[in-house]
């Protein structure tokens, strides 16, 4: 958790320097250590620490001892932190957590570069703004490793509270205040429901807050007799569903997506980018751990009902997001609906990964809080991680262009992008590439991400789960649908003459954010193999618990 610890310390340093700089606005401290330059610089060591954690995690996964549980070989490659009385870890640091943490850190660094251009050097309360971003990133890093209900609640709620403030950050813009208020009202309601679900799970599992302990209770119940496990009761089922409501809100999955379009449109564009990637990364990490441990088909008799509910939410998210995006005229609102569909694609990989233990016949094993995999079936979660990295690049790149262009033309409406190819060939070409990648057109990053996700669904689908094949086909169909509204923007930029004259030139920070994400999006295929290798190691987890044998 060194990246999270460093980010907290760095955020405090930014706040302290900001206080002294504000006391003397024209002094040397403000000139040489301005927060809008200091904060991105401090994110670089955090990025290096994140890469180091991934490297060490991959080494551990390579040299890890094999644990044999009821005849099933599972690699041990994670470290448990803050061990509770029952022997359960509140944080599980494994390759999965390391990759998710790195995605959050990299995403925040790009958002900070966008913020320099969006708010400018005369931004008020800039130290507080960048410190909030760093605190939220630290919470996202910890959420990726959270394997206890208390840790999950604290990290997710901290991210939510910071997000409410950031959404309403532009005080001069009425839409920003409205976005922050709507986000707060929706978020408070969903958080209350999730907390109530956690309290139910705490009760029906015999007083456990760890995911592993809850999984034990779901399988055997507090009495230790299998037929009377908590999963057989309506309370256990309701508890899981209430937790899924809160996590579905964070991910903007249908039917919990209604906040996203208004909040994305009204928030400052860098904040919108932060919510679309970093906040969702934390929510996805928690959802994956929760579903793989507590609601895995191998650990709970009622897990298939949750599985089918998630499958329905996945399909609805893809179709709703893409179909409603078609008539949108505001580009930020269009991308809000697009992000709903993109999460739907990721959920296909999560659903595929849920069948790992079922096929391995480990009915007597409950996995510790982590993502587990058996040899020959790593593609589900591997595809999700690869797609998430691709989504980071193409989505933040698109928002970087939207932020830079919107600030200079004073509008976020698609019609006002007319003639952009003439006024700014670089931004027009970059946005065209990002939209092609979001649509999944080869050879971009989005194509490779969807290839792994849909491929995992088909691979596991032919092993006895045809619904995954149906979801993969639905994903391909929706990718084709998305081409229409993505390339409608490209059509406006290149083939509709614009009324405004004059070239559009972005700042150094904005151009850097666009250029880096553009280069990585195009060259994603070149470093796909090492990313695939890291992602494949992330599907192995720590010590399982064999209930039947008492080990």
Secondary structure, DSSP 4 states (H G I P E B T S, - for coil): -HHHHHHHHHHHHHHHHHHHHHHTTTSHHHHHS-HHHHHHHHHHHHHHHHHHHHHHHHHHHHHPPEEEETTEEEE---EEEEE-TTS-EEEEE-HHHHHHHHHHHHHHHHHHHHHHHHH-TT-TTHHHHHHHHHHHHHHHHHHHHB-BHHHHHHHHHHHHHHHHHHHT--TT-HHHHHHHHHHHHHHHHHHHHHHHHHHHHHHHTTS--BHHHHHHHHHH-TTS-GGG-GGGSHHHHHHHHHHHHHHHHHHT-TTS-HHHHHHHHHS-HHHHHHIIIIIHHHHHHHHHHHHHHTS-TTT-TTHHHHHHHHHHHHHHHHHHHHHHHTT--BHHHHHHHHHHHHHHHHHHHHHHHTTHHHHHT-TTEE--SS----TT--HHHHHHHHHHHHHHHHHHHHHHHHHHHHHHHT--BGGGGTTHHHH-HHHHHHHHHHHHHHHT-TTSHHHHHHHHHHHHHHHHHTTT-HHHHHHHHHHHHHHHHHHHHHHHHHHHHHHS--S--S-----HHHHHHHHHHHHHHHGGGGGHHHHHHHHHHTT--S--EETTTT-
